[in-house]
Amino acid sequence: MPKRRWFASGSPRTGRSPCSNGSSAACYLPRPSATFHCPETDSWFCVRSRQGLVAVNYPARAYGIGRMCTVTEAKKLCPDLLHPHVATWREGDDKWAYRPDAAENIATDKVSLDPYRLESRRILAIIKEHLPSHLQKVEKAGIDEVFLDLSAHVHAVLLERFPELSAPPPDGNPSELLPVPPVSALDWQADALVDLDDESAEFDDPDWDDVAFLVASEIVRNIRAAIRDKLRYTCAAGIARNKLLSKLGSAHRKPNQQTVIRNRAVRKFLSGFKFTKFRNLGGKLGEHVSQVFNTESVQELLSVSLEQLKLRLGDETGTWVYNTLRGIDTSEVNSRTQIKSMLSAKSFRPGINTVEQATRWLKIFAADIFARLVEEGVLEHKRRPKTINLHHRHGSQTRSRQSPIPQGRSLDAETLFRLAKSLLHQIVQEGHVWPCSNLSLSVGGFEDGISGNMGIAGFLLKGDEAQAIDPGPRARPAEEAIGLAQPAEKRQRIDDGSIQRFFTRKLSSPPLGSNDAAITDNGGETLGSRQSRASPGVDDGLNGSISLGKGPEVQANDQGGGYPCTRCNACLDSPEALQCHQDWHFAKDLQEQERVTPAFGSHPSASAASPHLGGSKAGPATNKRPGRPRKMERGQKKLSFG
C-alpha cells in the first residue's frame, strides 16, 4: 500500500506525519547532582557567570529566580541556593575546569560551554539508540533541543499492529478510505492532551490520526524514560504534525511532561499564544507584524484575511504568516546531528589594546577549539575542518580574515594558533584596530575523513602470509611437457633472451654456391669456414653491430626434390623452412649494409652481389670518416686553431 495511506481516516480529515520535538530542560546543568553532591529533586541550583545567572533549575524557579537576577538577588530569594561558576578556560591549560576563583579572574578566563555540549551528545546518543537505524530522522536544533520525524517509525508500528492496513483496497481504488480503527478508546497515560476544538468530539470514536499520535507518544515516552534512567535528566516533549506545533508543545508542560497536539486540537491550542512566541516570529519580523496590526494575539490575527496580510506584508510574507497562524508548517526535519562549524569568542570590557593581549586570547581560542575537535574525532581522522576564520571588532567596524587549514598534515592546537596569529597580523597591518572590543576564532567546512585507506605495504604479503596463498607448482600443459624432453641445446636456444632466438644456428654443411662467396662472417671469413667456428654472439666492436649465427638447417641439393634456395641452392623440406632460410639471408644482408668497419672495405656488399635485393654495387673503400660532409654548407667557415 502507499506509505501515506495510513494518514487517511474514515472521515474527510487527513493528517501529516507526527513530528516530535523533544527539549531537555536539564541540559543546561551537566549532572549537577553528581558533580556537587546535592539531592536530585530538592536542590535549588543555578550556574553563574560573573554576577549574572546563565541557568536556573526548576526548583529554584519556584522561588522567583530567573536568569535576569544577580547572584545577590537570588540569594535573598533562596538562601540555600547553590551557585557554582560556569567552567572556564585559562591560558596555558589544555582543558576547561570549574574553578573557585573564576569570578575574580573572568577578565582573563574564558567561559566554556564544553560540559553542556558533552551532555547534549550523550542525550542524542540515547535518542538514536532507541530509534531504528533505518527509520530514524533526527535533527539537532540546538544544544538542548532536537526534532524527530517519526513518520516511518509510526508507519511500521501501525502495519505490525493492524495487518489489515497492508491489504489492498477492496475495489482496487487507491482513493478508497480506510476502515474504522478497531479500537474505541486510547490510553494516553500521563500525557498532556490538548483539548479538541470541538469539545463534544472527545466522545467520538478515534480515527487513524489519533491512533498514529498515540503510537508516536509511546515512542517518545520510552525515549524520555531512557534518558531519565541513564542520565537522570528530565525532558519535556511536544508531539504534533509539524515542527512549529511540536516546538510549542515541548515548552507547554516543562520540565517533565509531553504534550500531544492532535490535528483536531490545533486551532484551540494556538489561540492562546502570542505569535511572537512562534519560530521565526520572535525577532524583527514579529515586531513588524505586531506594529502593523497593533496586536500580538494569534486569536485577533486569525480574523485578518489573506488578502489583507498580502497587502500590508507582501505576497510571500503575508502568505507565510497566514499559514503559520493556523499551524501550517511545511519545513522538513533534516537529518543533521553533526556540527558545521566551531566558534570560540570573547568580548572585552574594557577593550584590549595590544597585539600581545590578543595573541594570548588566540592561544586560549585555539586550545578550546582543538579540544572540541578531538571530541569530533579529528585525531582518528573522522572529521576535519577545512578553513579557519578570525573576526576582529574595533568600535563599529568588524574585520574578518580567512585561511585554509593544511590538509596534508596532522592538526593540533599549535597549528591552529599559528594560523590564527597569521590572520591577526594581516588585520593589524591595516591599522586603526585598537582598542578591540570582540575577538573570535572559528573553524568550518567540516568534511568526513576517508576510511579504509591503506599504504602500499598493505597490499604486500610477507613470510607466512605469502606462503599461505602460494598456489604451488603449476600444472604444465602437454606441449610444455614435450618441450622439456628436448635436448639441452635446444632448450638453451629457446630460453636465450637475445636476438639469436629468432634464427636457427644448426647448419648441416650444404654445398656453397657462387653467391655465398660474397656473404662473410666476422673478420671477413666466408661461410665455408663456419663449420669449424662456434656460433658467434654479440660483436665486441665499438660499432655495436650484431653478428648473426649460422643459417637455418638445410639439406644438400643433390638429395633431389624439396624446395631449393635461389641464392645458395640449398634444398629445404617445406615452404616454412624455405621462408625461414630466406629470412636468414635477408638478415645477413642487413648486417652487411650496417657494418662500417674497415675490414669490409675490400669486399663487395651483399646487396651488390645479390640482384634479388636490387642493391647497387659498392664502390671502393675510402678513408673518409662516414658522416662528415664533403663540402661546406652555405654560411659555414673553417676555424683555424693554433
C-alpha positions in Angstrom: 0.0 0.0 0.0 1.2 3.6 -0.4 3.2 4.8 2.5 0.8 7.7 3.3 -2.4 5.7 3.2 -2.3 5.4 7.0 -2.8 9.2 7.2 -6.3 8.8 5.8 -9.3 8.2 8.0 -12.9 7.2 7.8 -13.8 10.9 7.8 -12.7 13.6 5.4 -9.9 14.5 7.9 -6.4 13.8 6.9 -3.1 14.4 8.7 0.6 14.8 8.2 3.3 12.8 9.7 3.5 13.0 13.5 6.6 15.1 14.4 8.1 15.1 17.9 10.2 17.9 19.3 12.0 16.9 22.5 13.5 19.5 24.7 15.6 18.6 27.7 15.4 21.4 30.3 18.2 19.9 32.3 20.8 20.1 29.6 21.8 23.4 30.9 23.0 21.7 34.1 25.6 19.0 33.3 24.9 16.4 36.0 24.7 18.9 38.9 23.7 16.3 41.4 26.7 14.1 40.7 29.2 17.0 40.4 28.2 18.9 43.5 26.7 16.0 45.6 23.3 17.7 46.1 19.9 16.0 46.1 18.4 15.5 42.7 14.9 16.8 43.3 15.1 19.1 46.3 18.1 21.2 45.5 18.0 24.8 44.4 20.6 25.2 41.8 21.9 27.8 39.3 25.0 28.4 37.3 26.5 31.9 37.2 29.0 33.8 35.1 30.5 36.7 37.0 27.5 38.0 39.0 24.8 37.0 36.4 22.9 33.8 36.2 23.1 31.7 33.0 20.9 28.7 34.1 18.4 28.1 36.8 16.8 24.8 37.6 13.0 24.4 38.1 13.0 24.1 41.9 14.9 27.4 42.1 12.5 29.0 39.6 9.7 28.3 42.1 11.2 31.0 44.3 11.0 33.5 41.5 14.7 33.2 40.5 15.3 33.9 36.8 18.3 34.5 34.5 17.8 38.2 34.9 18.6 38.1 38.6 22.1 38.6 40.0 23.6 36.2 42.5 23.0 38.6 45.3 19.3 39.0 44.5 18.9 35.2 44.0 20.5 34.5 47.5 17.9 36.8 49.1 15.1 34.9 47.4 16.6 31.5 48.3 19.3 31.5 51.0 20.1 27.8 50.3 20.7 28.3 46.6 23.8 26.7 45.1 25.5 28.9 42.6 28.8 27.5 41.2 30.6 29.4 38.5 30.5 28.2 34.9 33.5 26.2 33.7 36.3 28.4 32.2 39.4 28.2 30.1 42.6 29.7 31.4 45.8 30.5 29.4 48.2 27.6 29.4 45.5 24.9 30.2 44.6 22.2 27.8 41.1 21.6 29.3 38.3 23.5 30.8 37.7 23.3 34.5 35.5 24.5 37.4 37.5 27.0 39.4 36.6 28.6 42.7 38.3 31.8 41.7 36.7 32.0 38.3 34.6 35.0 39.1 37.7 37.0 40.2 39.6 36.1 37.1 36.9 36.3 34.5 38.7 39.2 32.8 41.5 36.7 31.8 39.4 33.5 31.7 37.0 32.4 29.0 33.7 30.8 29.7 33.5 27.2 28.4 30.3 25.5 27.1 32.0 22.2 26.6 30.3 20.5 29.6 26.9 21.2 28.1 28.0 20.1 24.6 29.2 16.8 26.1 25.9 16.1 27.8 24.0 17.1 24.7 25.9 14.5 22.7 25.2 11.8 25.4 21.4 12.6 25.3 21.5 12.5 21.5 23.2 9.1 21.5 20.4 7.7 23.7 17.8 9.0 21.4 19.4 7.4 18.4 19.9 4.2 20.3 16.1 3.8 20.9 15.1 4.5 17.3 15.5 2.0 14.4 18.6 3.0 12.5 16.9 2.6 9.1 13.9 4.6 10.1 15.2 7.4 12.3 15.3 11.0 11.2 16.9 13.3 13.8 17.7 17.0 13.6 19.8 18.7 16.2 18.2 22.1 16.6 20.4 23.3 19.5 22.4 22.3 22.5 19.3 21.2 24.3 16.8 20.7 21.5 16.2 18.1 18.9 13.5 17.3 16.3 12.4 13.8 15.5 10.4 12.8 12.4 8.6 9.7 13.5 6.6 9.1 10.2 8.4 6.0 9.1 8.7 4.5 12.6 4.9 5.0 13.3 4.0 3.7 9.9 6.0 0.4 10.6 4.3 0.0 14.0 0.9 0.5 12.6 1.4 -2.1 9.9 2.6 -4.5 12.6 -0.4 -3.9 15.0 -3.0 -3.6 12.3 -2.2 -6.0 9.4 -5.4 -5.1 7.6 -3.7 -1.8 6.6 -1.3 -3.8 4.4 -4.2 -5.2 2.3 -5.0 -3.5 -1.0 -8.3 -1.6 -1.3 -11.3 -3.8 -1.8 -12.1 -2.5 -5.3 -8.5 -1.6 -6.3 -9.3 2.1 -5.8 -6.4 3.9 -4.1 -8.6 6.7 -3.0 -10.8 4.4 -1.0 -11.0 5.4 2.7 -9.6 3.1 5.3 -11.9 1.1 7.6 -12.7 2.5 11.0 -10.0 1.7 13.6 -10.8 -1.4 15.6 -10.3 0.5 18.9 -12.9 2.5 20.8 -10.6 4.1 23.4 -7.0 5.2 23.5 -4.8 5.2 26.6 -2.7 8.4 26.7 -1.4 7.6 30.1 0.1 10.7 31.7 0.4 12.8 28.5 -0.9 16.3 28.5 -3.6 16.0 25.9 -4.7 19.3 24.3 -8.5 19.7 24.2 -10.1 19.4 20.8 -11.6 22.4 19.0 -15.0 20.8 19.4 -15.2 19.6 23.0 -18.1 17.3 22.2 -15.9 15.4 19.7 -14.0 13.9 22.6 -16.7 11.3 22.9 -16.4 10.2 19.3 -14.5 7.1 18.3 -10.8 7.7 17.5 -9.8 7.9 13.9 -6.5 6.8 12.4 -4.8 10.2 13.0 -5.5 9.7 16.8 -4.0 6.2 16.6 -0.9 7.4 14.9 -0.4 10.1 17.5 -0.8 7.5 20.2 2.0 5.4 18.7 4.2 8.4 18.4 3.6 9.3 22.1 4.6 5.8 23.2 7.9 6.1 21.3 8.7 9.5 22.8 7.7 8.3 26.3 10.2 5.4 26.1 13.0 7.8 25.0 12.4 10.2 27.8 12.3 7.3 30.3 15.7 6.0 29.0 17.3 9.5 29.4 15.9 9.7 32.9 17.3 6.3 33.9 20.7 6.6 32.4 21.5 10.3 32.8 19.0 11.4 35.5 17.7 14.2 33.2 14.0 15.2 32.9 12.8 16.0 29.4 9.8 17.8 28.1 8.4 16.9 24.6 5.7 18.0 22.2 4.1 15.7 19.7 2.3 17.2 16.7 2.1 17.1 12.9 4.9 19.5 12.2 8.0 21.3 13.7 6.1 24.5 14.5 3.5 22.8 16.7 5.8 20.3 18.3 8.2 23.0 19.5 5.3 25.0 21.1 4.1 21.7 22.6 7.5 20.9 24.1 7.5 24.2 26.1 3.9 23.8 27.2 4.4 21.4 30.2 8.0 21.7 31.4 10.0 20.2 32.9 8.9 16.5 32.8 5.8 16.1 30.6 4.9 15.6 27.0 2.1 17.4 25.2 0.1 15.8 22.4 -1.5 18.2 19.9 -3.9 16.2 17.7 -4.9 17.5 14.3 -8.4 18.4 15.7 -6.9 20.5 18.5 -4.6 22.8 16.6 -6.8 25.9 16.4 -7.7 25.8 20.1 -4.1 25.2 21.1 -2.7 28.2 19.1 -5.5 30.6 20.1 -4.0 31.2 23.5 -0.5 32.1 22.2 1.2 35.3 21.2 2.6 34.9 17.7 5.9 36.4 18.9 6.5 33.0 20.6 6.4 31.2 17.2 9.5 30.1 15.4 10.8 32.9 13.1 8.4 35.4 14.5 10.2 36.3 17.7 12.6 38.9 16.0 12.2 41.8 13.7 9.5 40.2 11.6 7.3 39.5 14.6 7.9 43.1 15.8 6.9 44.5 12.4 3.7 42.4 12.3 2.7 43.5 15.8 3.3 47.1 14.8 1.3 46.9 11.6 -1.7 45.2 13.2 -1.3 46.6 16.7 -1.5 43.2 18.4 0.5 40.1 19.3 -2.5 37.8 19.8 -3.0 34.9 17.5 -6.7 34.9 18.1 -7.0 38.5 16.9 -4.9 38.0 13.8 -6.9 34.9 12.8 -9.7 37.3 11.7 -7.4 39.1 9.3 -7.9 37.8 5.7 -5.1 36.5 3.4 -5.6 39.5 1.1 -5.1 42.0 3.9 -1.9 40.2 5.0 -0.5 40.2 1.5 -1.4 43.8 1.0 0.3 45.0 4.2 3.2 42.5 4.4 3.8 41.5 0.8 2.7 38.4 -1.0 5.3 35.9 0.2 5.5 37.1 3.8 1.7 37.6 4.1 1.1 34.0 2.9 3.6 32.6 5.3 2.2 34.5 8.3 -1.3 33.4 7.3 -0.3 29.7 7.3 1.8 30.0 10.4 -1.1 31.4 12.5 -3.1 28.3 11.5 -0.4 25.9 12.4 0.7 25.1 8.9 4.4 24.4 8.6 5.9 22.5 5.6 9.6 22.6 6.8 11.1 19.2 6.8 13.1 17.5 9.6 16.7 17.4 8.2 18.8 14.5 9.4 21.5 16.7 10.8 23.2 15.9 14.0 26.8 16.9 13.3 28.0 20.4 13.7 29.1 22.5 10.7 31.4 25.0 12.5 33.1 25.8 15.8 33.4 29.2 17.4 35.4 30.5 20.3 34.9 34.2 21.1 35.5 36.8 23.8 34.0 40.2 24.4 36.2 42.7 26.2 35.1 45.4 28.6 37.2 47.5 28.5 38.8 46.6 25.2 42.3 45.2 24.7 44.9 47.5 23.2 48.0 45.4 22.2 49.0 42.5 20.0 50.3 40.6 23.0 46.9 40.6 24.7 45.2 39.5 21.5 47.8 36.7 21.0 47.2 35.3 24.5 43.5 35.1 23.8 44.1 33.4 20.4 46.1 30.7 22.2 43.1 30.1 24.5 40.8 30.0 21.5 43.0 27.5 19.7 43.1 25.2 22.7 39.3 25.5 23.2 38.6 24.6 19.5 41.1 21.8 19.3 39.6 20.2 22.5 36.2 20.1 20.7 37.8 18.8 17.5 39.3 15.9 19.5 35.7 15.0 20.6 34.6 15.2 17.0 37.3 12.6 16.1 40.0 14.7 14.4 42.7 12.5 15.8 41.1 9.4 14.4 40.6 11.2 11.0 36.8 11.0 11.4 36.1 14.7 10.8 38.3 17.7 10.0 37.7 21.4 9.3 39.0 22.9 6.1 39.1 26.7 6.9 39.9 28.9 9.8 38.4 32.4 10.3 39.3 35.3 12.6 36.9 38.1 13.4 38.0 41.4 15.0 35.8 44.2 16.1 37.0 47.8 16.7 34.3 50.2 17.5 31.6 49.7 14.9 34.0 48.2 12.4 34.4 44.4 12.0 37.3 42.9 10.1 37.5 39.3 9.1 40.2 37.1 7.6 40.1 33.5 6.4 42.7 30.9 5.6 42.7 27.3 4.6 43.9 24.6 7.0 46.6 22.4 5.5 45.2 19.0 4.8 48.3 17.0 4.3 49.5 17.0 7.9 48.2 16.3 11.4 46.1 19.0 13.1 46.9 20.2 16.6 46.3 23.3 18.8 49.7 24.7 17.8 48.8 24.6 14.1 45.6 26.5 14.8 47.4 29.0 16.9 50.0 29.7 14.2 47.2 30.2 11.6 45.3 32.5 13.9 48.4 34.6 14.6 49.0 35.0 10.8 45.4 36.2 10.3 45.7 38.6 13.2 48.9 40.0 11.7 47.1 40.7 8.4 44.4 42.6 10.3 46.9 44.6 12.4 48.8 45.7 9.3 45.7 47.6 8.2 46.0 49.9 11.2 43.4 51.5 13.4 42.5 48.2 15.1 42.8 49.2 18.8 41.1 49.0 21.2 39.5 45.7 20.3 36.0 45.0 21.8 35.5 41.5 20.5 37.7 38.8 19.1 36.6 35.4 17.8 38.2 32.4 16.1 36.2 29.8 14.2 36.8 26.7 12.0 34.3 25.4 9.4 33.9 23.4 6.2 33.9 20.1 8.1 34.3 17.0 5.9 34.3 13.4 6.9 37.6 11.6 6.8 38.3 8.8 4.3 38.3 5.4 6.0 39.8 2.2 4.8 42.8 3.6 3.1 46.0 1.5 3.1 49.6 2.3 2.4 51.4 0.3 -0.3 52.7 -2.0 2.4 49.1 -3.1 3.0 49.0 -4.7 -0.5 52.1 -6.8 0.0 52.4 -10.0 1.9 55.4 -11.3 3.7 56.6 -14.5 5.3 53.9 -17.0 6.3 51.1 -14.9 4.8 52.7 -15.1 1.3 53.3 -18.8 1.7 49.7 -19.3 2.7 48.4 -18.1 -0.6 51.0 -19.8 -2.8 49.1 -22.0 -5.3 52.0 -24.5 -5.5 53.5 -26.0 -8.6 51.6 -25.0 -11.8 50.3 -27.9 -13.9 52.1 -27.8 -17.2 50.3 -28.4 -20.5 51.2 -31.4 -22.7 53.0 -29.1 -25.1 55.4 -27.9 -22.4 55.9 -31.4 -21.2 57.1 -32.4 -24.6 59.4 -29.4 -24.8 61.1 -30.5 -21.6 62.1 -33.7 -23.3 64.1 -31.9 -26.0 67.9 -31.8 -25.8 69.6 -29.3 -23.5 71.0 -27.3 -26.5 67.5 -26.7 -27.9 66.2 -25.5 -24.6 69.1 -23.2 -24.2 68.4 -21.6 -27.6 64.7 -21.1 -26.8 65.5 -19.5 -23.4 68.0 -17.1 -24.9 66.8 -13.6 -24.5 68.9 -12.1 -27.3 68.1 -11.6 -31.0 69.7 -15.0 -31.6 66.5 -16.8 -30.6 64.9 -15.6 -33.9 67.4 -17.7 -36.0 68.3 -21.3 -36.3 72.0 -21.9 -35.8 72.5 -25.5 -36.7 73.7 -25.9 -40.3 74.3 -29.3 -41.9 77.2 -28.4 -44.3 75.4 -27.6 -47.6 77.5 -27.1 -50.7 78.1 -23.4 -51.1 77.1 -21.7 -54.3 78.9 -18.9 -56.1 76.7 -16.3 -54.4 77.8 -17.4 -50.9 81.3 -16.3 -51.5 80.1 -12.7 -51.1 78.5 -13.5 -47.7 81.0 -13.2 -45.0 81.1 -13.6 -41.2 83.1 -11.8 -38.6 86.5 -10.8 -39.7 85.8 -11.3 -43.4 85.6 -15.2 -43.2 83.4 -16.9 -45.7 80.6 -19.2 -44.9 82.7 -22.2 -46.0 84.8 -21.9 -42.8 81.9 -21.5 -40.4 81.6 -25.3 -39.7 84.8 -25.1 -37.6 83.6 -22.0 -35.6 81.3 -21.7 -32.7 78.2 -19.7 -33.1 79.1 -16.1 -32.8 77.3 -13.8 -30.4 77.2 -10.1 -30.0 80.2 -8.4 -31.7 82.5 -6.7 -29.3 83.4 -3.9 -31.7 82.6 -0.3 -30.9 80.0 -0.2 -33.6 77.7 -2.4 -31.5 76.6 -4.4 -34.5 75.3 -8.0 -34.2 77.0 -11.0 -35.8 74.4 -13.4 -36.9 74.8 -17.1 -36.3 74.8 -19.9 -38.8 72.0 -20.2 -41.1 68.9 -22.4 -40.9 69.1 -26.1 -41.3 69.4 -27.0 -44.9 69.9 -30.2 -46.9 72.2 -30.8 -49.8 70.7 -30.1 -53.2 71.8 -33.4 -54.5 69.2 -35.2 -52.4 66.6 -34.1 -55.0 63.1 -32.8 -54.5 62.3 -30.4 -51.7 62.3 -26.6 -52.0 65.6 -25.1 -53.3 67.1 -21.8 -52.3 67.8 -19.5 -55.3 70.8 -17.9 -53.6 72.7 -20.9 -52.2 71.0 -23.8 -54.0 70.2 -25.4 -50.6 67.2 -27.7 -50.6 64.6 -27.3 -47.8 62.0 -29.8 -46.7 59.0 -27.4 -46.5 57.8 -24.0 -47.6 58.1 -22.8 -44.0 61.7 -24.0 -43.7 62.5 -22.2 -47.0 60.9 -19.0 -45.8 62.9 -19.2 -42.6 66.1 -19.8 -44.6 65.4 -16.8 -46.9 64.8 -14.6 -43.8 68.2 -15.6 -42.6 69.7 -14.4 -45.9 67.8 -11.1 -45.6 69.1 -10.6 -42.0 72.6 -11.3 -43.2 72.3 -8.7 -45.9 71.1 -6.1 -43.4 74.1 -6.8 -41.2 76.5 -6.3 -44.1 74.9 -3.0 -45.0 75.2 -1.6 -41.5 78.7 -2.8 -40.9 81.2 0.1 -41.1 84.5 -1.5 -40.0 87.5 -1.2 -42.4 87.6 -5.0 -42.7 84.6 -4.8 -45.1 86.2 -2.1 -47.3 87.7 -4.7 -49.7 84.6 -6.8 -50.1 81.5 -6.1 -52.1 78.3 -5.7 -50.1 75.8 -8.4 -50.0 73.2 -6.2 -51.7 75.6 -5.7 -54.6 76.2 -9.4 -55.0 72.6 -10.3 -55.0 70.3 -9.0 -57.8 67.5 -10.4 -55.7 67.7 -7.4 -53.4 68.1 -4.9 -56.1 71.1 -3.3 -54.4 73.7 -1.1 -56.1 77.3 -2.1 -56.4 79.5 -0.9 -53.6 82.4 1.4 -54.5 86.0 1.2 -53.5 86.9 1.6 -49.9 87.5 5.2 -48.8 89.5 6.7 -45.9 86.9 9.4 -45.3 85.1 9.1 -42.0 81.4 8.3 -42.6 79.0 11.1 -41.7 81.4 14.1 -42.3 80.2 16.5 -45.0 82.1 16.6 -48.3 81.7 20.3 -48.8 80.9 23.3 -46.6 77.3 24.4 -46.4 76.3 28.0 -47.2 77.2 30.3 -44.3 79.8 27.9 -42.8 83.5 28.6 -42.5 86.5 26.7 -41.2 88.1 27.7 -37.9 91.8 27.8 -37.6 93.4 26.6 -34.4 97.0 27.5 -33.4 
